[in-house]
Amino acid sequence: MATTIQPPPKIESDLRPCHGSGNGGWRNLVPAGGEMRGVRDYSPPPASTGVWVGLAAISMTFAALTSALIVRQGSAQDWRHFTLPPVLYLNTLVIIASSFTLEIARRRIATFMSGARNQAERPARWLYITLLLGLVFVAGQTFAWMQLRAQGFGLASNVSYSFFYVLTVAHALHVFGGLGGLIRVIGKLNHSTLRRSTLVATSRYWHFMGILWLYLLLLLWMKL
């Protein structure tokens, strides 16, 4: 007697692809009729791991530059001390203020992502303010370099000036990286594709730039 084999029951998936997410549109799966914001909040945070690795590398770089400065100062017979441009102290206030505005932005965005839109209108406003303060900081650094060059303190004038330019320019380049991160966060927020881990990683990087600048300013004030 023939045996009839029944086909397995068809399982309907309650997941649908998140279009525009890359990898063929299947990277972020969203429950049908569900809220995409809740799924993003529980996604793996690769950005957090990446930013800690990056901060460790930056710390090692500036630690090496600090060691080189201390050793070179001790062995140099022609080391020249000079007064730091006053704009650097103003820049310190600017970058500290940018950390405060970024924290305000992060909390308002968290409220916005939780669904309380009426309590957090225009959550990107404080991100734009932080971005503007970052640009002001870079402009202030550029003004300090131009001021020193106008006084005849160029990169090759003396080894102490060389260290000043190397340290401040290296920090400014890393600040540009933070500005790029802020622009990326603003773009994702405007398109409702911002992950919480991306915002947290960007905030950590930016706050680290502020702490690093405080350290560099103290180092330059003591050694130069």
Secondary structure, 3 states (H helix, E strand, C coil): CCCCCCCCCCCCCCEEECCCCCHHHCCCEEECCCCHHHHHHCCCCHHHHHHHHHHHHHHHHHHHHHHHHHHHHHHCCCCCCCCCCCHHHHHHHHHHHHHHHHHHHHHHHHHHHCCCHHHCCCCCHHHHHHHHHHHHHHHHHHHHHHHHHHCCCCCCCCHHHHHHHHHHHHHHHHHHHHHHHHHHHHHHHHCCCCCHHHHHHHHHHHHHHHHHHHHHHHHHHHHC
